[in-house]
Amino acid sequence: MASIYKDIPIDAPADHVWDVLRDFGAVHTRLAPGFVTDSKLDGDARIVTFANGSVARETLVDCSDSRRRLVYAIKSERLTQHSASAQVFAEGDGRCRMVWITDVLPNEIASYIDAQMDLGAAAMQKALAQSAKAKSAA
C-alpha cells in the first residue's frame, strides 16, 4: 500500500485552520477553493468535484476536536483502498502545520494522488492564510 505524507506549513493560527478543516461540507469554499469546485453533503459523506473534473464520494470516518484531526475514506471502482487523515498542529506566532496522510491502493495510482495532494496543499495554504488575515483585520 502506498502511503503519501504531506507536512504543510500554514500562515494561520491552528484554531482557525481547524475550524475550516472540520467544516466538512465547505471544502470548496473555505478549505481548498479552486482545487475543489463543488461539495455537497449526503448523509455522512460529501460528494466532491475537483477542478480537473473528477468526482469523489468522501465518507467522514472521524472528526476529533480534541486532536484537531479529521479522517475520511473513499470507495470507488479505481481504488481498492483510500483513507486519509488531516491533523492540525500549532506552531506558535499565529502559524501552524497540517499533516495530511493518505493510504491508497493500487500502488499504481499513488503518483497521481501525490500530485493532486500537492495541488490541494497549495490551495489550502493560500486560502487559509487569506481567510485568517481577513478574520484578524475584522
Salt bridges, closest charged atoms under 4 A:
ASP7 OD2 - ARG97 NH1 3.37
ASP11 OD1 - ARG95 NH1 1.85
ASP15 OD1 - ARG68 NH2 2.65
ASP19 OD2 - ARG30 NH2 2.76
ASP23 OD2 - ARG30 NH1 2.89
ASP38 OD2 - LYS40 NZ 2.41
ASP42 OD2 - ARG57 NH1 2.70
GLU58 OE1 - ARG46 NE 2.64
ASP65 OD1 - ARG22 NE 2.72
GLU91 OE2 - ARG97 NE 3.00
ASP114 OD1 - LYS6 NZ 2.51
ASP118 OD1 - LYS6 NZ 2.58
